Structures are given as structure tokens and as C-alpha cells.
Amino acid sequence: MQQIGEGTINFVLVANGQFPIDGLGLIQPGTEAPPCAAFVFAFNWQITDPYPPGDSQVTWEIIAQDNRNEVASGAAGTASVGCGQLIALNNGPDQIGVSVHYIPVYWHPYYQRLGYQKGLCPVAEGVYERLLTLPLFPAMEDRDVEDVIAAVTKVLENFSR
């Protein structure tokens, strides 16, 4: 198993809108893309605006070989897909902000059951464990920014040594 990319994608889903993600397109530059039969895009997501998300949720679908299938849904979660066009859907009446982190694939339960263990790609794991996504969206007002600063300050004060 080879880790070929990790990172974060932040986007806004308008009411009844969708956002496409091409997992193969996220492979790190200079890395050879694997054949589709060996490719897995593992990710987790969270609605970041509004927060808390209330009734808002994202539905994830994959389009592969002219078939469209639902993969997962919710305000937050973890999923993995193979090759194909991944689509994030907002079927609700309100605009939502979404943050997607694509994680080391072998951390997913499926690969854990196959015997893959943490430590396989220590650099990717180290980066992933230090990722932090702060709310950032076009409609942020000064009070929203102040709320984020207050929350980060509180965490730093409570957990710093």
C-alpha cells in the first residue's frame, strides 16, 4: 500500500447544489497515479458553516461507469470510494460550508481488518494528525472571526503546557 496524497478541501455548497471532487486529481505532483482497480480515496468531512450544523447534511455520491450510488451522508463522517466522480450534494434549503480531509487510507476500518497498521506512512500520518481546519467562509462577519479567535485561544490556554 502506498500513500499518494493527503490534504484538505474547503468549499461552500449552495442550497440544492453540488460540488464535484476527483480523487485521482488530488494525487501529489510527481506521483504516478495507480490503476483504478488499486485506487481508494479515503476521506472524512464536517459541515463547518453553520456550526453547529443543525439539520444540515451532505450526501456523498460516486459516479463510476455510468452508475450513480450514494456513499454516505450526514453532518460529519468518514467514507472511502474507488475511482469515479465523487459528488457532494446539499439537498437542503440553506447554504453550507464543508471541510474535507483526506486521510491515510489504511486508517479506515476496512484496511485495518486486512491487517494494515498505523505507522506504515509516518510522514503522512504526522501531517494528518496536525491538520486543523478553522472556519473560513465568504460571509464571515467580524463577530464570527472573534468567535473563532476566542475558541482557539481557549483551547490553547487549556491545553498548552
MDTraj code that builds the backbone (N, CA, C; nanometers):
import mdtraj as md
import numpy as np

residues = "MET GLN GLN ILE GLY GLU GLY THR ILE ASN PHE VAL LEU VAL ALA ASN GLY GLN PHE PRO ILE ASP GLY LEU GLY LEU ILE GLN PRO GLY THR GLU ALA PRO PRO CYS ALA ALA PHE VAL PHE ALA PHE ASN TRP GLN ILE THR ASP PRO TYR PRO PRO GLY ASP SER GLN VAL THR TRP GLU ILE ILE ALA GLN ASP ASN ARG ASN GLU VAL ALA SER GLY ALA ALA GLY THR ALA SER VAL GLY CYS GLY GLN LEU ILE ALA LEU ASN ASN GLY PRO ASP GLN ILE GLY VAL SER VAL HIS TYR ILE PRO VAL TYR TRP HIS PRO TYR TYR GLN ARG LEU GLY TYR GLN LYS GLY LEU CYS PRO VAL ALA GLU GLY VAL TYR GLU ARG LEU LEU THR LEU PRO LEU PHE PRO ALA MET GLU ASP ARG ASP VAL GLU ASP VAL ILE ALA ALA VAL THR LYS VAL LEU GLU ASN PHE SER ARG".split()
xyz = np.array([
    [0.0848, -0.1162, 0.0000],
    [0.0000, 0.0000, 0.0000],
    [0.0891, 0.1222, 0.0000],
    [0.0523, 0.2229, -0.0806],
    [0.1300, 0.3451, -0.0900],
    [0.0390, 0.4648, -0.0688],
    [0.0792, 0.5541, 0.0203],
    [0.0072, 0.6788, 0.0439],
    [0.0492, 0.7750, -0.0666],
    [-0.0460, 0.8286, -0.1454],
    [-0.0091, 0.9140, -0.2581],
    [-0.0631, 1.0556, -0.2457],
    [-0.1198, 1.0886, -0.1309],
    [-0.1644, 1.2256, -0.1115],
    [-0.2415, 1.2410, 0.0175],
    [-0.2401, 1.3625, 0.0696],
    [-0.3232, 1.3965, 0.1837],
    [-0.3447, 1.5459, 0.1792],
    [-0.4516, 1.5934, 0.2415],
    [-0.4782, 1.7359, 0.2404],
    [-0.6181, 1.7687, 0.2863],
    [-0.6568, 1.8918, 0.2580],
    [-0.7868, 1.9437, 0.2979],
    [-0.8497, 2.0187, 0.1812],
    [-0.9786, 2.0043, 0.1669],
    [-1.0561, 2.0797, 0.0685],
    [-1.1679, 2.1493, 0.1453],
    [-1.1827, 2.2780, 0.1263],
    [-1.2932, 2.3529, 0.1862],
    [-1.3769, 2.4099, 0.0734],
    [-1.5078, 2.3987, 0.0845],
    [-1.5948, 2.4533, -0.0190],
    [-1.7302, 2.4886, 0.0392],
    [-1.8062, 2.5645, -0.0374],
    [-1.9409, 2.6048, 0.0015],
    [-2.0394, 2.5363, -0.0917],
    [-2.1404, 2.4752, -0.0341],
    [-2.2483, 2.4130, -0.1113],
    [-2.3708, 2.5026, -0.1023],
    [-2.4135, 2.5564, -0.2145],
    [-2.5341, 2.6374, -0.2137],
    [-2.6549, 2.5467, -0.1928],
    [-2.7664, 2.6059, -0.1572],
    [-2.8893, 2.5284, -0.1383],
    [-2.9176, 2.4471, -0.2637],
    [-2.9473, 2.3200, -0.2459],
    [-2.9759, 2.2271, -0.3556],
    [-2.8634, 2.2219, -0.4586],
    [-2.7401, 2.2421, -0.4128],
    [-2.6256, 2.2423, -0.5026],
    [-2.5400, 2.1191, -0.4878],
    [-2.4342, 2.1126, -0.5693],
    [-2.3416, 2.0011, -0.5643],
    [-2.2010, 2.0501, -0.5921],
    [-2.1032, 1.9701, -0.5473],
    [-1.9618, 2.0031, -0.5652],
    [-1.8897, 1.8745, -0.6036],
    [-1.8224, 1.8727, -0.7210],
    [-1.7519, 1.7506, -0.7632],
    [-1.6092, 1.7459, -0.7094],
    [-1.5624, 1.6252, -0.6773],
    [-1.4238, 1.6031, -0.6355],
    [-1.3700, 1.4839, -0.7135],
    [-1.2551, 1.5026, -0.7763],
    [-1.1884, 1.3945, -0.8488],
    [-1.0724, 1.3457, -0.7625],
    [-1.0906, 1.2331, -0.6962],
    [-0.9874, 1.1796, -0.6075],
    [-0.8538, 1.1604, -0.6773],
    [-0.8549, 1.1088, -0.7993],
    [-0.7297, 1.0885, -0.8724],
    [-0.6619, 1.2220, -0.9020],
    [-0.7409, 1.3279, -0.9165],
    [-0.6845, 1.4601, -0.9429],
    [-0.6142, 1.5203, -0.8225],
    [-0.6286, 1.4603, -0.7041],
    [-0.5674, 1.5120, -0.5824],
    [-0.4330, 1.4474, -0.5505],
    [-0.3893, 1.3585, -0.6358],
    [-0.2610, 1.2903, -0.6129],
    [-0.1483, 1.3933, -0.6182],
    [-0.0530, 1.3791, -0.5276],
    [0.0581, 1.4736, -0.5196],
    [0.1350, 1.4779, -0.6508],
    [0.1774, 1.5996, -0.6931],
    [0.2562, 1.6118, -0.8170],
    [0.3805, 1.5232, -0.8120],
    [0.4112, 1.4641, -0.9257],
    [0.5277, 1.3770, -0.9342],
    [0.5013, 1.2337, -0.8915],
    [0.3789, 1.2059, -0.8474],
    [0.3423, 1.0712, -0.8051],
    [0.2613, 1.0053, -0.9158],
    [0.2969, 0.8853, -0.9498],
    [0.2263, 0.8137, -1.0557],
    [0.0895, 0.7675, -1.0063],
    [-0.0140, 0.7931, -1.0854],
    [-0.1487, 0.7507, -1.0485],
    [-0.1599, 0.5988, -1.0605],
    [-0.2211, 0.5353, -0.9621],
    [-0.2386, 0.3899, -0.9686],
    [-0.3525, 0.3551, -1.0649],
    [-0.3596, 0.2295, -1.1059],
    [-0.4746, 0.1879, -1.1859],
    [-0.6012, 0.1961, -1.0998],
    [-0.7141, 0.2162, -1.1624],
    [-0.8398, 0.2320, -1.0877],
    [-0.8678, 0.1148, -0.9942],
    [-0.8322, -0.0037, -1.0346],
    [-0.8603, -0.1209, -0.9508],
    [-0.7854, -0.1149, -0.8175],
    [-0.6775, -0.0356, -0.8105],
    [-0.5972, -0.0286, -0.6889],
    [-0.6128, 0.1052, -0.6161],
    [-0.7040, 0.1918, -0.6637],
    [-0.7161, 0.3263, -0.6069],
    [-0.8299, 0.3340, -0.5055],
    [-0.8013, 0.3970, -0.3911],
    [-0.9031, 0.4244, -0.2900],
    [-0.8848, 0.5677, -0.2430],
    [-0.9925, 0.6442, -0.2446],
    [-0.9919, 0.7803, -0.1908],
    [-1.0653, 0.7752, -0.0576],
    [-0.9901, 0.7875, 0.0509],
    [-1.0459, 0.7815, 0.1862],
    [-1.0531, 0.9239, 0.2394],
    [-1.1664, 0.9607, 0.2994],
    [-1.1832, 1.0983, 0.3437],
    [-1.2776, 1.1067, 0.4628],
    [-1.2694, 1.2177, 0.5335],
    [-1.3709, 1.2489, 0.6318],
    [-1.4154, 1.3917, 0.6079],
    [-1.5341, 1.4251, 0.6547],
    [-1.5891, 1.5578, 0.6284],
    [-1.6624, 1.6092, 0.7509],
    [-1.6825, 1.7392, 0.7487],
    [-1.7588, 1.8048, 0.8544],
    [-1.8175, 1.9332, 0.7989],
    [-1.9431, 1.9581, 0.8313],
    [-2.0022, 2.0865, 0.7965],
    [-1.9437, 2.1896, 0.8925],
    [-1.8880, 2.2947, 0.8358],
    [-1.8243, 2.3981, 0.9173],
    [-1.9093, 2.5245, 0.9287],
    [-2.0057, 2.5405, 0.8430],
    [-2.0936, 2.6566, 0.8471],
    [-2.2299, 2.6149, 0.7935],
    [-2.3356, 2.6220, 0.8698],
    [-2.3406, 2.6765, 1.0053],
    [-2.2822, 2.5771, 1.1049],
    [-2.2394, 2.6301, 1.2145],
    [-2.1919, 2.5431, 1.3218],
    [-2.2569, 2.5850, 1.4521],
    [-2.3236, 2.4973, 1.5237],
    [-2.3460, 2.3563, 1.4884],
    [-2.4359, 2.3447, 1.3655],
    [-2.4239, 2.2319, 1.2930],
    [-2.4918, 2.2195, 1.1641],
    [-2.6433, 2.2036, 1.1692],
    [-2.6997, 2.1782, 1.2869],
    [-2.8455, 2.1604, 1.2941],
    [-2.8900, 2.0454, 1.2064],
    [-2.9893, 2.0695, 1.1213],
    [-3.0417, 1.9653, 1.0329],
    [-2.9648, 1.9543, 0.9008],
    [-2.8661, 2.0406, 0.8793],
    [-2.7905, 2.0384, 0.7537],
    [-2.7113, 1.9091, 0.7418],
    [-2.7018, 1.8589, 0.6203],
    [-2.6196, 1.7408, 0.5959],
    [-2.5707, 1.7394, 0.4524],
    [-2.4642, 1.6651, 0.4301],
    [-2.4069, 1.6447, 0.2979],
    [-2.4365, 1.5007, 0.2577],
    [-2.4766, 1.4813, 0.1347],
    [-2.4919, 1.3470, 0.0792],
    [-2.3797, 1.3282, -0.0215],
    [-2.3086, 1.2181, -0.0097],
    [-2.1971, 1.1874, -0.0989],
    [-2.2398, 1.0779, -0.1955],
    [-2.2175, 1.1031, -0.3244],
    [-2.2464, 1.0040, -0.4279],
    [-2.1223, 0.9860, -0.5142],
    [-2.1088, 0.8671, -0.5710],
    [-1.9987, 0.8387, -0.6633],
    [-2.0590, 0.8009, -0.7978],
    [-2.0018, 0.8569, -0.9032],
    [-2.0433, 0.8211, -1.0391],
    [-1.9270, 0.7460, -1.1021],
    [-1.9482, 0.6194, -1.1308],
    [-1.8454, 0.5350, -1.1913],
    [-1.9122, 0.4434, -1.2920],
    [-1.8544, 0.4367, -1.4082],
    [-1.9063, 0.3512, -1.5159],
    [-2.0553, 0.3747, -1.5367],
    [-2.0945, 0.5008, -1.5454],
    [-2.2324, 0.5446, -1.5703],
    [-2.3316, 0.5056, -1.4612],
    [-2.2840, 0.4606, -1.3465],
    [-2.3709, 0.4307, -1.2324],
    [-2.3493, 0.5368, -1.1257],
    [-2.4594, 0.5786, -1.0624],
    [-2.4526, 0.6779, -0.9551],
    [-2.5034, 0.6127, -0.8273],
    [-2.4170, 0.6082, -0.7236],
    [-2.4531, 0.5421, -0.5987],
    [-2.4230, 0.6323, -0.4803],
    [-2.5122, 0.6297, -0.3813],
    [-2.4871, 0.7035, -0.2586],
    [-2.3816, 0.6303, -0.1780],
    [-2.2864, 0.7067, -0.1244],
    [-2.1762, 0.6518, -0.0470],
    [-2.1995, 0.6743, 0.1017],
    [-2.2416, 0.7958, 0.1375],
    [-2.2587, 0.8322, 0.2781],
    [-2.3380, 0.9619, 0.2866],
    [-2.3829, 0.9937, 0.4073],
    [-2.4483, 1.1228, 0.4287],
    [-2.4416, 1.1577, 0.5759],
    [-2.4575, 1.2862, 0.6039],
    [-2.4585, 1.3334, 0.7409],
    [-2.3901, 1.4681, 0.7536],
    [-2.3906, 1.5216, 0.8742],
    [-2.3238, 1.6491, 0.9003],
    [-2.1727, 1.6289, 0.9104],
    [-2.1305, 1.5075, 0.9430],
    [-1.9892, 1.4721, 0.9512],
    [-1.9786, 1.3215, 0.9342],
    [-1.8616, 1.2750, 0.8943],
    [-1.8451, 1.1310, 0.8811],
    [-1.7171, 1.0942, 0.8112],
    [-1.7030, 0.9653, 0.7838],
    [-1.5861, 0.9080, 0.7186],
    [-1.6346, 0.8124, 0.6113],
    [-1.5662, 0.8127, 0.4974],
    [-1.6042, 0.7228, 0.3886],
    [-1.4824, 0.6974, 0.3004],
    [-1.4938, 0.6021, 0.2116],
    [-1.3908, 0.5782, 0.1116],
    [-1.4582, 0.5305, -0.0165],
    [-1.3982, 0.5684, -0.1290],
    [-1.4506, 0.5328, -0.2602],
    [-1.3352, 0.4945, -0.3513],
    [-1.3674, 0.4300, -0.4612],
    [-1.2677, 0.3985, -0.5624],
    [-1.2658, 0.5064, -0.6682],
    [-1.2274, 0.4693, -0.7890],
    [-1.2248, 0.5644, -0.8999],
    [-1.3662, 0.6091, -0.9339],
    [-1.3763, 0.7294, -0.9820],
    [-1.5041, 0.7834, -1.0237],
    [-1.5167, 0.9277, -0.9797],
    [-1.6234, 0.9893, -1.0192],
    [-1.6501, 1.1284, -0.9835],
    [-1.7275, 1.1311, -0.8529],
    [-1.6665, 1.1833, -0.7476],
    [-1.7319, 1.1970, -0.6183],
    [-1.8089, 1.3292, -0.6185],
    [-1.9332, 1.3245, -0.5740],
    [-2.0183, 1.4438, -0.5728],
    [-2.0686, 1.4671, -0.4313],
    [-2.0487, 1.5896, -0.3808],
    [-2.1084, 1.6317, -0.2539],
    [-2.2375, 1.7044, -0.2871],
    [-2.3478, 1.6631, -0.2257],
    [-2.4787, 1.7222, -0.2538],
    [-2.5367, 1.7877, -0.1294],
    [-2.5956, 1.9036, -0.1492],
    [-2.6700, 1.9712, -0.0435],
    [-2.8150, 1.9760, -0.0890],
    [-2.8986, 1.8913, -0.0339],
    [-3.0396, 1.8880, -0.0717],
    [-3.1251, 1.9776, 0.0164],
    [-3.0606, 2.0515, 0.1054],
    [-3.1329, 2.1376, 0.1979],
    [-3.1550, 2.2773, 0.1426],
    [-3.2315, 2.3574, 0.2163],
    [-3.2666, 2.4916, 0.1694],
    [-3.1615, 2.5978, 0.2011],
    [-3.0576, 2.5634, 0.2811],
    [-2.9595, 2.6623, 0.3239],
    [-2.8214, 2.6313, 0.2685],
    [-2.7442, 2.7364, 0.2460],
    [-2.6047, 2.7215, 0.2061],
    [-2.5255, 2.6652, 0.3239],
    [-2.4307, 2.5749, 0.2943],
    [-2.3471, 2.5183, 0.3998],
    [-2.2009, 2.5204, 0.3562],
    [-2.1110, 2.5304, 0.4535],
    [-1.9680, 2.5190, 0.4288],
    [-1.9228, 2.3810, 0.4707],
    [-1.8339, 2.3215, 0.3925],
    [-1.7894, 2.1841, 0.4184],
    [-1.6372, 2.1791, 0.4139],
    [-1.5791, 2.1038, 0.5056],
    [-1.4355, 2.0791, 0.5067],
    [-1.4134, 1.9292, 0.4905],
    [-1.3299, 1.8928, 0.3951],
    [-1.2987, 1.7520, 0.3683],
    [-1.1506, 1.7301, 0.3921],
    [-1.1180, 1.6327, 0.4753],
    [-0.9791, 1.5919, 0.4961],
    [-0.9659, 1.4531, 0.4375],
    [-0.8698, 1.4361, 0.3496],
    [-0.8492, 1.3002, 0.3027],
    [-0.7359, 1.2412, 0.3829],
    [-0.7651, 1.1276, 0.4401],
    [-0.6830, 1.0684, 0.5447],
    [-0.6034, 0.9495, 0.4917],
    [-0.5023, 0.9076, 0.5660],
    [-0.4309, 0.7864, 0.5243],
    [-0.5308, 0.6712, 0.5065],
    [-0.5363, 0.6176, 0.3881],
    [-0.6401, 0.5210, 0.3524],
    [-0.6401, 0.3989, 0.4433],
    [-0.5241, 0.3551, 0.4850],
    [-0.5169, 0.2329, 0.5658],
    [-0.5643, 0.2559, 0.7092],
    [-0.6034, 0.3789, 0.7446],
    [-0.6634, 0.4049, 0.8755],
    [-0.8113, 0.3690, 0.8770],
    [-0.8706, 0.3498, 0.7607],
    [-1.0119, 0.3120, 0.7562],
    [-1.0290, 0.1692, 0.8067],
    [-1.1416, 0.1428, 0.8720],
    [-1.1642, 0.0101, 0.9309],
    [-1.1457, -0.1051, 0.8325],
    [-1.1851, -0.0866, 0.7065],
    [-1.1719, -0.1936, 0.6075],
    [-1.0264, -0.2396, 0.5985],
    [-0.9347, -0.1435, 0.5887],
    [-0.7937, -0.1786, 0.5750],
    [-0.7341, -0.2255, 0.7065],
    [-0.7862, -0.1768, 0.8176],
    [-0.7422, -0.2262, 0.9480],
    [-0.7749, -0.3755, 0.9594],
    [-0.8938, -0.4135, 0.9118],
    [-0.9334, -0.5555, 0.9157],
    [-0.8446, -0.6419, 0.8260],
    [-0.7868, -0.5806, 0.7222],
    [-0.6969, -0.6540, 0.6337],
    [-0.5558, -0.6654, 0.6909],
    [-0.5324, -0.6015, 0.8047],
    [-0.4037, -0.6131, 0.8699],
    [-0.3116, -0.4929, 0.8568],
    [-0.3539, -0.3904, 0.7819],
    [-0.2700, -0.2703, 0.7721],
    [-0.2730, -0.1982, 0.9058],
    [-0.1562, -0.1540, 0.9492],
    [-0.1470, -0.0894, 1.0799],
    [-0.0934, 0.0516, 1.0664],
    [-0.1281, 0.1335, 1.1652],
    [-0.0742, 0.2689, 1.1687],
    [0.0773, 0.2588, 1.1772],
    [0.1449, 0.3545, 1.1194],
    [0.2902, 0.3545, 1.1158],
    [0.3446, 0.3215, 0.9784],
    [0.2584, 0.2811, 0.8861],
    [0.3007, 0.2431, 0.7521],
    [0.3604, 0.3623, 0.6767],
    [0.3014, 0.4797, 0.6910],
    [0.3488, 0.6017, 0.6251],
    [0.3599, 0.7116, 0.7311],
    [0.4672, 0.7126, 0.8091],
    [0.4761, 0.8021, 0.9241],
    [0.4706, 0.9510, 0.8897],
    [0.5252, 0.9915, 0.7766],
    [0.5214, 1.1341, 0.7420],
    [0.3776, 1.1767, 0.7135],
    [0.3050, 1.0989, 0.6332],
    [0.1652, 1.1307, 0.6034],
    [0.0817, 1.1306, 0.7311],
    [0.1069, 1.0352, 0.8183],
    [0.0326, 1.0284, 0.9443],
    [0.0619, 1.1497, 1.0318],
    [0.1873, 1.1899, 1.0368],
    [0.2247, 1.3060, 1.1171],
    [0.1576, 1.4331, 1.0675],
    [0.1540, 1.4495, 0.9364],
    [0.0875, 1.5672, 0.8790],
    [-0.0610, 1.5622, 0.9092],
    [-0.1229, 1.4475, 0.8859],
    [-0.2678, 1.4367, 0.9069],
    [-0.3055, 1.4652, 1.0521],
    [-0.2271, 1.4156, 1.1458],
    [-0.2587, 1.4346, 1.2870],
    [-0.2447, 1.5800, 1.3317],
    [-0.1728, 1.6608, 1.2555],
    [-0.1550, 1.8009, 1.2920],
    [-0.2462, 1.8942, 1.2141],
    [-0.3295, 1.8418, 1.1239],
    [-0.4206, 1.9265, 1.0471],
    [-0.5255, 1.9885, 1.1382],
    [-0.5506, 2.1132, 1.1153],
    [-0.6552, 2.1842, 1.1878],
    [-0.7276, 2.2723, 1.0876],
    [-0.8568, 2.2603, 1.0815],
    [-0.9354, 2.3437, 0.9924],
    [-1.0133, 2.4438, 1.0758],
    [-0.9903, 2.5691, 1.0474],
    [-1.0648, 2.6747, 1.1147],
    [-1.1757, 2.7229, 1.0222],
    [-1.2880, 2.7641, 1.0790],
    [-1.3950, 2.8173, 0.9941],
    [-1.3452, 2.9364, 0.9123],
    [-1.3727, 2.9328, 0.7845],
    [-1.3365, 3.0403, 0.6937],
    [-1.4342, 3.0345, 0.5780],
    [-1.5142, 3.1369, 0.5641],
    [-1.6126, 3.1380, 0.4571],
    [-1.6418, 3.2822, 0.4178],
    [-1.6869, 3.3052, 0.2947],
    [-1.7040, 3.4414, 0.2441],
    [-1.7971, 3.5295, 0.3274],
    [-1.8973, 3.4718, 0.3889],
    [-1.9949, 3.5523, 0.4631],
    [-1.9538, 3.5762, 0.6084],
    [-1.8296, 3.5411, 0.6460],
    [-1.7855, 3.5614, 0.7843],
    [-1.7925, 3.7094, 0.8200],
    [-1.8473, 3.7331, 0.9354],
    [-1.8525, 3.8702, 0.9865],
    [-1.7496, 3.8840, 1.0971],
    [-1.7233, 4.0060, 1.1396],
    [-1.6246, 4.0292, 1.2448],
    [-1.6547, 3.9469, 1.3696],
    [-1.7819, 3.9349, 1.4050],
    [-1.8161, 3.8577, 1.5255],
    [-1.7847, 3.7093, 1.5067],
    [-1.7966, 3.6588, 1.3836],
    [-1.7595, 3.5193, 1.3562],
    [-1.6088, 3.5002, 1.3751],
    [-1.5317, 3.5942, 1.3228],
    [-1.3861, 3.5879, 1.3374],
    [-1.3491, 3.5939, 1.4854],
    [-1.4142, 3.6821, 1.5594],
    [-1.3882, 3.6929, 1.7030],
    [-1.4223, 3.5637, 1.7762],
    [-1.5306, 3.4965, 1.7346],
    [-1.5665, 3.3677, 1.7943],
    [-1.4589, 3.2630, 1.7694],
    [-1.4052, 3.2588, 1.6475],
    [-1.3001, 3.1629, 1.6141],
    [-1.1748, 3.1930, 1.6972],
    [-1.1372, 3.3194, 1.7047],
    [-1.0190, 3.3574, 1.7832],
    [-1.0389, 3.3190, 1.9297],
    [-1.1571, 3.3450, 1.9837],
    [-1.1852, 3.3108, 2.1237],
    [-1.1764, 3.1596, 2.1455],
    [-1.2288, 3.0814, 2.0525],
    [-1.2257, 2.9355, 2.0673],
    [-1.0827, 2.8826, 2.0614],
    [-1.0037, 2.9311, 1.9669],
    [-0.8649, 2.8866, 1.9555],
    [-0.7862, 2.9276, 2.0803],
    [-0.8077, 3.0503, 2.1258],
    [-0.7396, 3.0976, 2.2468],
    [-0.7744, 3.0099, 2.3658],
    [-0.9021, 2.9743, 2.3792],
    [-0.9456, 2.8898, 2.4910],
    [-0.8779, 2.7530, 2.4860],
    [-0.8712, 2.6946, 2.3673],
    [-0.8056, 2.5643, 2.3520],
    [-0.6582, 2.5757, 2.3886],
    [-0.5924, 2.6785, 2.3377],
    [-0.4500, 2.6951, 2.3663],
    [-0.4245, 2.7162, 2.5147],
    [-0.5099, 2.7943, 2.5786],
    [-0.4933, 2.8180, 2.7215],
    [-0.5156, 2.6905, 2.8031],
    [-0.6120, 2.6093, 2.7631],
    [-0.6459, 2.4887, 2.8395],
    [-0.5533, 2.3707, 2.8116],
    [-0.4880, 2.3685, 2.6963],
    [-0.4085, 2.2515, 2.6617],
    [-0.2599, 2.2797, 2.6442],
    [-0.2185, 2.4045, 2.6615],
    [-0.0749, 2.4320, 2.6498],
    [-0.0060, 2.3991, 2.7813],
    [0.1198, 2.3714, 2.7734],
    [0.1944, 2.3320, 2.8933],
    [0.2631, 2.4493, 2.9548],
])
top = md.Topology()
chain = top.add_chain()
for i, resn in enumerate(residues, 1):
    res = top.add_residue(resn, chain, resSeq=i)
    for name in ("N", "CA", "C"):
        top.add_atom(name, md.element.get_by_symbol(name[0]), res)
traj = md.Trajectory(xyz[None], top)
